Amino acid sequence: MLTRRNLLKSLAACSLPVLPAAAAETGSGEPQLYQAEKNTFSMGTLIGLTVYAPTEDKASAWLEAADEEMNRLADILTVHGDSSPMIEVIRQSGRPVAVPEEAAEAVAAALKVAKESDSAFEPTIGKLVDVWKIGFGGKAVPSDKEILRARSFVDWRRVRVFRRGEQDYVQIGRGQDIDLGGIAKGYIGTRMALYLKELGARKALFNLGGNVVVIGSSPAGRPWRIGLQHPAEERNDYFAVLSAEDESVITSGAYERKLVINGRQYGHILSPKTGYPVQTDLSSVTIADRDGAKADAWCTALFAMGRKKAFGMLRRRPDIEAALMSSDYRTVWLTPGLARRCEVTDPAVRKVVLRC
C-alpha cells in the first residue's frame, strides 16, 4: 500500500510528475513540450513556478511573465511596506481611496465570502493580527484590553468598494485595518493563470507556498496529481492525492503558523468574535475551485466554523468542493465531487463522503 512517505518518492516537491529539465517526452500522443521552472520568494513564502511550452524560448518567456505578474499583484495587495494601495487605504481609513482594479476586485471577493460565511471569514481582522503577530515574531499572548480594543475595529460591514467613472475606490471604517492575507494568494494564483492563458500557455503549475494552481492537464495528458499536506507531518508529507485540472487547490490549517506559550498552542486563524485563535475540531480544510480567491477565503471560513457548521454550509453550498480533516488526523470528510477524484493514500486516515 502506498504510504505518505513512499508517495514522496513518486511525486516531486510541488506534486509534479518527474520530467527532464529541458524537453519533456509526454508519451501519450501529446506534442513535445519544454519545461521552464523557477523557485523564488514572494508574499512571505517560498514559491515554485513551472511552465510548459512548445519551444524553449516561449517556456522561458512565459515563466518570467508569470513571475512578473505575481509580483505586480503582490505589490498591489500587500499590507506590508510603505507604498502599496492597500497601505494607503489603511492610512486614510474613513475616506475613499483610489485603488487599482485588482485591489477593488480582491476586496469585493473578500466581502462576498465574509457575508456568505456570517463573518467566519473576516478581512478587517488586521488589528487583531497585529496584536497577536502569530508567525510574525509574536512571543506572548496579548492582554484582554489589547484584544478588546482590536476587536472593536473588526467589522467587514464598514467597508465599501465602489466605482466613479473609470476609477475604483475602497473605503474602510475609521481606524480599521484591512488584511487580505486570507484571500490574496488565491486571487493572485487565478490571475496569473488567466494571464498566462492569454499569452498562449496551456500547461503550468504554480505552488504559491502551498496554494497550488494548475493550468490545463499535466504534460502526460492526464490530470495533475496534487498531494494534500498532512497537518501533523513535515512539509510535502501527504495523506491524499487529488486529480486536478485548470483550478486552484488550497489548504488552510492551524499547522501553517502557530504560537506556543507554556506548552499551549495558538493557531494563526483568529476569531473576530472572541479575538482569540479559533477553537475548532478540524485540523485542515482543502478546497479545489477554478476561482482561487473563493477557495482561499472559504478554506479559512470552514476551518473557523468547525465541523458541524462547516458540514451545514457545505450542504447548502454544493458549489464548494472540500476535504475536511479531523483534529485527531484519523478521518477526512469529502464532498461527493471531490471524493470521486481524491485518493487517500495514508492507511491511518479514514475517508468519509459527505451527504450533500
Phi, psi and omega per residue, in radians:
M1 nan 2.493 -3.096
L2 -1.389 2.066 3.096
T3 -1.674 3.005 3.132
R4 -1.037 -0.743 -3.054
R5 -1.245 -0.644 3.060
N6 -1.175 -0.535 3.126
L7 -1.058 -0.613 -3.129
L8 -1.084 -0.448 3.141
K9 -1.319 -0.371 -3.098
S10 -1.843 -0.167 3.096
L11 -2.078 2.521 3.058
A12 -1.342 3.063 -3.028
A13 -1.007 -0.597 3.137
C14 -1.765 0.396 -3.095
S15 1.152 0.492 3.114
L16 -1.509 2.547 2.931
P17 -1.059 2.622 3.135
V18 -1.380 2.036 -3.112
L19 -2.263 2.671 3.037
P20 -1.046 2.715 -3.065
A21 -1.235 -0.476 -3.109
A22 -1.742 -1.851 -3.129
A23 -1.395 2.437 -3.109
A24 -2.004 2.061 3.053
E25 -1.423 2.105 -3.071
T26 -1.399 -0.580 3.105
G27 1.210 0.334 -3.105
S28 -2.379 0.447 -3.096
G29 1.459 -0.096 3.101
E30 -1.327 2.600 3.102
P31 -1.154 2.740 3.109
Q32 -1.095 2.387 -3.112
L33 -2.156 2.641 3.043
Y34 -1.882 2.447 -3.077
Q35 -1.905 2.319 3.004
A36 -2.202 2.338 -3.106
E37 -2.438 2.735 -3.080
K38 -2.643 2.347 2.991
N39 -1.913 2.293 -3.070
T40 -2.578 -3.015 -3.138
F41 -2.291 2.202 3.129
S42 -2.763 2.736 3.106
M43 0.950 0.534 3.105
G44 1.290 0.317 -3.093
T45 -2.603 2.900 3.068
L46 -1.349 2.421 -3.073
I47 -2.142 2.397 3.022
G48 -2.168 2.138 -3.125
L49 -2.071 2.255 3.100
T50 -2.351 2.226 -3.103
V51 -2.245 2.498 3.101
Y52 -2.065 2.477 -3.092
A53 -2.640 2.850 -3.131
P54 -1.286 -0.271 3.085
T55 -2.345 2.753 3.104
E56 -1.091 -0.738 -3.110
D57 -1.080 -0.759 3.134
K58 -1.159 -0.691 3.124
A59 -1.043 -0.785 3.136
S60 -1.154 -0.745 -3.113
A61 -1.150 -0.747 -3.137
W62 -1.197 -0.592 3.092
L63 -1.091 -0.812 3.128
E64 -1.150 -0.622 3.107
A65 -1.113 -0.713 3.118
A66 -1.114 -0.755 3.139
D67 -1.106 -0.781 -3.134
E68 -1.133 -0.728 3.130
E69 -1.149 -0.701 3.097
M70 -1.030 -0.852 -3.099
N71 -1.206 -0.595 3.092
R72 -1.078 -0.829 -3.123
L73 -1.209 -0.656 3.104
A74 -1.072 -0.693 3.116
D75 -1.133 -0.530 3.128
I76 -1.301 -0.709 -2.966
L77 -1.658 -0.213 -3.077
T78 -1.186 2.606 2.995
V79 -1.936 0.304 3.065
H80 -1.957 2.634 -3.074
G81 1.692 -2.939 -2.996
D82 -2.020 -0.269 -2.915
S83 -2.280 0.260 -3.126
S84 -1.367 2.719 3.088
P85 -0.993 -0.662 -3.105
M86 -1.241 -0.549 3.026
I87 -1.101 -0.697 3.127
E88 -1.152 -0.637 3.068
V89 -1.054 -0.731 3.126
I90 -1.200 -0.750 -3.141
R91 -1.056 -0.652 -3.086
Q92 -1.811 0.629 -3.111
S93 -0.938 2.400 -3.094
G94 1.689 -0.219 -3.132
R95 -2.189 2.611 3.078
P96 -1.175 2.415 3.136
V97 -2.202 2.251 3.094
A98 -1.175 2.293 -3.101
V99 -2.366 2.788 3.017
P100 -1.109 2.761 -3.139
E101 -0.946 -0.694 -3.084
E102 -1.127 -0.656 3.126
A103 -1.144 -0.774 3.117
A104 -1.089 -0.711 -3.127
E105 -1.132 -0.758 -3.137
A106 -1.170 -0.723 3.119
V107 -1.137 -0.740 3.117
A108 -1.074 -0.696 3.103
A109 -1.119 -0.693 3.121
A110 -1.131 -0.738 3.141
L111 -1.149 -0.617 3.123
K112 -1.073 -0.819 3.138
V113 -1.220 -0.631 3.091
A114 -1.015 -0.768 3.131
K115 -1.179 -0.829 -3.073
E116 -1.196 -0.449 -3.105
S117 -1.694 0.123 -3.103
D118 0.974 0.790 3.052
S119 1.260 0.186 3.032
A120 -1.104 -0.552 2.937
F121 -1.824 2.237 -3.009
E122 -2.405 1.790 -3.073
P123 -1.295 -0.183 3.125
T124 -1.704 0.471 -3.076
I125 -1.465 0.119 -3.041
G126 -0.908 -0.722 -3.126
K127 -1.103 -0.671 3.096
L128 -1.199 -0.713 3.083
V129 -1.003 -0.705 -3.115
D130 -1.162 -0.639 -3.114
V131 -1.374 -0.500 3.114
W132 -1.485 -0.754 3.140
K133 0.966 0.621 3.136
I134 -1.245 2.129 -3.063
G135 1.525 -0.073 -3.129
F136 -2.258 0.666 3.060
G137 1.656 0.022 3.121
G138 -1.129 2.371 -3.081
K139 -2.268 0.020 -3.104
A140 -2.591 2.723 3.053
V141 -1.348 2.234 3.135
P142 -1.090 2.783 3.097
S143 -1.269 2.791 3.096
D144 -1.017 -0.645 -3.134
K145 -1.125 -0.761 3.117
E146 -1.099 -0.750 -3.119
I147 -1.161 -0.753 -3.136
L148 -1.084 -0.753 3.132
R149 -1.128 -0.772 3.138
A150 -1.091 -0.701 -3.133
R151 -1.082 -0.521 -3.084
S152 -1.142 -0.286 3.137
F153 -1.717 -0.014 -3.041
V154 -1.635 1.889 3.083
D155 -3.000 1.834 -3.087
W156 -1.107 -0.350 -3.108
R157 -1.175 -0.273 3.127
R158 -1.482 -0.023 -3.073
V159 -1.683 2.397 3.094
R160 -2.149 2.432 2.990
V161 -2.194 2.177 -3.108
F162 -2.680 2.983 -3.122
R163 -2.233 2.408 2.983
R164 -2.114 2.020 -3.067
G165 1.108 -2.105 -3.139
E166 -1.795 0.107 -3.047
Q167 -1.916 2.328 3.074
D168 -1.586 2.577 3.140
Y169 -2.337 2.590 2.978
V170 -2.219 2.364 3.080
Q171 -2.309 2.193 3.058
I172 -1.893 2.887 -3.141
G173 -1.162 2.694 -3.126
R174 -1.011 2.216 3.115
G175 1.501 -0.131 -3.121
Q176 -1.322 2.751 2.911
D177 -2.025 2.504 3.017
I178 -2.004 2.347 -3.078
D179 -2.253 1.959 -3.116
L180 -1.637 0.282 -3.106
G181 -1.033 -0.450 -3.119
G182 -1.498 0.020 -3.104
I183 -2.451 -0.310 -2.972
A184 -1.093 -0.832 -3.102
K185 -1.120 -0.670 3.095
G186 -1.113 -0.774 3.113
Y187 -1.097 -0.805 -3.102
I188 -1.105 -0.740 -3.134
G189 -1.040 -0.758 3.126
T190 -1.155 -0.729 3.127
R191 -1.130 -0.657 3.084
M192 -1.074 -0.772 -3.125
A193 -1.110 -0.765 3.122
L194 -1.089 -0.704 -3.138
Y195 -1.123 -0.782 3.138
L196 -1.163 -0.620 3.079
K197 -1.095 -0.672 3.095
E198 -1.085 -0.574 3.117
L199 -1.342 -0.279 3.129
G200 2.053 -0.064 -3.125
A201 -1.183 2.464 -3.126
R202 -2.157 -0.220 3.132
K203 -2.522 2.187 3.102
A204 -2.858 2.785 3.045
L205 -2.435 2.232 3.075
F206 -2.043 2.279 3.018
N207 -1.974 1.760 -3.105
L208 -1.685 1.291 3.127
G209 1.073 0.679 -3.129
G210 1.816 -0.354 2.988
N211 -1.462 1.936 -3.055
V212 -1.761 2.298 3.103
V213 -2.164 2.272 3.111
V214 -2.131 2.468 3.029
I215 -1.863 2.194 3.105
G216 1.121 -2.683 3.093
S217 -1.734 3.056 3.139
S218 -1.219 2.902 3.107
P219 -1.016 -0.387 3.114
A220 -1.414 -0.031 3.133
G221 1.471 0.153 3.118
R222 -1.992 2.890 3.079
P223 -1.008 2.604 3.009
W224 -1.129 2.607 3.065
R225 -1.918 1.922 -3.035
I226 -1.847 2.135 3.103
G227 -1.338 2.332 3.079
L228 -1.647 2.089 -3.052
Q229 -1.027 2.287 3.026
H230 -1.371 2.136 -3.033
P231 -1.176 -0.272 -3.135
A232 -1.768 0.024 -3.048
E233 -2.035 3.087 3.141
E234 -1.204 2.800 3.088
R235 -0.936 2.428 -3.113
N236 1.266 0.367 3.029
D237 -1.909 1.992 -2.905
Y238 -1.868 2.680 3.030
F239 -1.925 -0.198 -3.121
A240 -2.750 2.853 3.090
V241 -2.215 2.268 -3.111
L242 -1.935 2.305 3.032
S243 -1.460 2.250 -3.011
A244 -2.469 2.537 3.046
E245 -2.519 2.332 3.042
D246 0.869 0.960 -3.124
E247 -2.840 3.032 3.027
S248 -1.834 2.491 3.053
V249 -2.145 1.967 -2.946
I250 -2.239 2.416 -3.118
T251 -2.184 2.409 3.009
S252 -2.119 2.539 3.080
G253 -3.003 2.762 -3.112
A254 -1.219 -0.247 -3.126
Y255 -1.223 -0.314 -3.024
E256 -1.132 -0.874 3.083
R257 -2.451 2.393 -3.109
K258 -2.655 2.809 3.097
L259 -2.142 2.278 3.139
V260 -2.046 2.078 3.140
I261 -2.210 2.108 3.133
N262 0.886 0.731 3.089
G263 1.424 -0.095 3.124
R264 -1.709 2.358 -3.078
Q265 -1.766 2.320 3.095
Y266 -2.068 2.106 3.109
G267 -1.377 2.896 -3.031
H268 -1.503 -0.166 3.134
I269 -1.525 2.012 -2.989
L270 -1.738 2.577 3.095
S271 -1.557 2.168 3.091
P272 -1.195 -0.311 -3.108
K273 -1.479 -0.669 -3.108
T274 -1.787 -0.448 -3.065
G275 1.489 -0.088 3.137
Y276 -1.837 2.863 3.024
P277 -0.939 2.471 -3.066
V278 -1.086 2.497 3.010
Q279 -1.702 1.990 -3.038
T280 -2.412 2.681 3.088
D281 -1.754 0.400 3.053
L282 -2.035 2.577 3.091
S283 -1.782 -0.403 3.077
S284 -2.873 2.740 3.056
V285 -2.330 2.296 3.069
T286 -2.082 2.366 3.084
I287 -2.260 2.398 3.027
A288 -1.978 2.236 -3.096
D289 -2.802 2.620 3.069
R290 -1.178 -0.424 3.109
D291 -1.720 1.788 -3.079
G292 -1.139 -0.592 3.115
A293 -1.102 -0.785 3.099
K294 -1.048 -0.824 -3.131
A295 -1.079 -0.774 -3.099
D296 -1.071 -0.879 -3.086
A297 -1.189 -0.707 -3.129
W298 -1.228 -0.487 3.021
C299 -1.004 -0.850 3.131
T300 -1.106 -0.769 -3.097
A301 -1.089 -0.851 -3.110
L302 -1.139 -0.690 3.104
F303 -1.059 -0.776 -3.119
A304 -1.178 -0.571 -3.128
M305 -1.140 -0.588 -2.990
G306 1.494 2.957 -2.942
R307 -1.051 -0.886 -3.022
K308 -1.068 -0.894 -3.125
K309 -1.182 -0.646 3.122
A310 -1.102 -0.749 3.101
F311 -1.053 -0.768 3.125
G312 -1.069 -0.737 3.122
M313 -1.118 -0.752 -3.126
L314 -1.137 -0.551 3.073
R315 -1.180 -0.565 3.125
R316 -1.477 -0.293 -3.050
R317 -2.186 1.355 -3.131
P318 -1.150 -0.174 3.108
D319 -1.352 -0.187 -3.141
I320 -1.716 2.021 3.118
E321 -1.744 2.018 -2.961
A322 -2.410 2.738 2.984
A323 -2.221 2.185 -3.095
L324 -2.082 2.164 3.140
M325 -1.770 2.424 -3.130
S326 -1.176 2.803 -3.111
S327 -1.187 -0.347 3.095
D328 -1.661 0.092 3.059
Y329 1.142 0.300 -3.066
R330 -1.747 -0.294 -3.066
T331 -2.376 2.414 2.979
V332 -2.136 2.197 3.101
W333 -1.740 2.310 -3.098
L334 -2.205 2.485 2.994
T335 -1.200 2.702 -3.011
P336 -0.969 -0.769 -3.112
G337 -1.102 -0.709 3.137
L338 -1.259 -0.630 -3.114
A339 -1.047 -0.604 -3.099
R340 -1.166 -0.366 -3.109
R341 -2.170 0.369 3.132
C342 -2.130 2.132 3.106
E343 -1.808 2.024 3.065
V344 -1.381 2.063 -3.027
T345 -1.766 -0.209 3.130
D346 -1.609 2.031 -3.104
P347 -1.128 -0.281 3.136
A348 -1.457 -0.110 -3.098
V349 -1.892 2.208 3.128
R350 -1.578 2.311 -3.138
K351 -1.675 2.171 3.122
V352 -2.206 2.244 3.126
V353 -1.622 2.192 3.142
L354 -1.244 2.572 3.022
R355 -1.603 1.700 -3.085
C356 -1.836 nan nan
